[in-house]
Amino acid sequence: MRVWQGLVLVLVTLAVFFGASEAAPRASASHILVKTEKEAADLKERIANGEDFADLAKEHSTCPSGRKGGSLGQFGPGQMVKEFNDVVFSDEVGVVHGPVQTQFGYHLILITDRSD
């Protein structure tokens, strides 16, 4: 037990010394996942015309998160597939992005919050 406590203390000390104690970037996002690029583009147009993102996610998304209005909660870099991650951690917050193609289909992504 003492060896593990010592190892944890050393790792924490190294993390502080090398700056790893700073909070890692985090983001919150919602998405709508559909099978075709056309379907994603049509939904994006409906959102631009005033329809509610969460309502459309509930109605059209093939992802289980659709039941929650597309909300994926909070996550860090690398927790999502690359194409999704690249958008969420580099593009503008509060804007609907996409269609973004991944191995799962086409996403419309709404970045709701990000800390850099």
N, C-alpha and C positions, 0 to 999 in steps of 0.2 A: 504494500500500500504506500509506503514512504517513497519508494522508487517512482511510482506513478505521480505522486504529488510533486516530487522534485522535477520530473520531466515536464509536467504541466507548467510549473513555475518557470522553467527554462524557456519553454515555447512562448509563453506570454511575454517574458522579458525580451526575447528576440523579436516578437511581433511589434512590441512597443518601440524597440530600438530602430527597426527598419521601417517604421511608419505604417505597418499593417493594421494598427489599431484604429485608423481612420475608417469611418463608416463606408462600406462598399456602396456603389450606386444601387438604387432600387427603383423600380417602376411599378405602376399599376396600369392595367389596360383591360379593355373589353374587346371582344372580336365577334365577328359573324363569319362562320365557316360554311362555304357552299361548294358544290362540285364543279361549277363552270365559271369561267372568267366573265361571261355575259351576265350570269345571274348576279355575280358580285358587283359588276358595273351598274346593273339596273337598280340594285339595292342602294348603292352609293348615291345614285341620282335621286332616289326617293328620300334619302336622308338630307341631301342638299336642298330638296324642295320642302323640308320641314317635318318629315316623319321622324318619329322617335327611334333612335338607335336600339335601345333596349327592347322596345316592342318588336322591332323587326328581327332582332336576334332570337327572341322567344319564338317567333313564328317561322323563321327560315333556317336558323343555324343547325348544322348537323352535329355540332359539338355539344356534349352534355352541359357545358357552361351556358348554352342558350337559355336554359331554364332560369338562369340567374341574370338574364338580360345580356349575356355574353361576358359577364365579369370574370376575369381570371385572377383577381386579387393582386397581391403584391409579390414581386419576384425579383431576382437578381440576374445580372448578365450570365449568359450561358445556360440558363434553365429552360429556355425555349429553343426551338429549331433555329438555325442560323438566320434564315431569311426573316423570320419574325423578330428575332433578337436585334438584328441590324436596324430595323425600322424603329422598334421601341426605344432603343438606346441612342438614336441619333436624330430622329425626325421630331417635328414640332409637336408639343403637347396640346391637347384640346382639339385636334384636327383628325378627321377620318382619313386614314391612309389606305391605299390599295386600289385595285386588287393586288395582293401579294400572294404569289404561288409558293406553296410548300408541298412536301410529300403527302400532305393530308387533303389538299384542295386549294381553294382560293379564299383568302381572308380579307375582310375589311377590319382595320385595326384602329381603335380609338384609344390613344394614350391619355389616361386621365391624370397621371401624376408621375413625376420622376425627380429623384434627387441625384445629383451628379457628384 
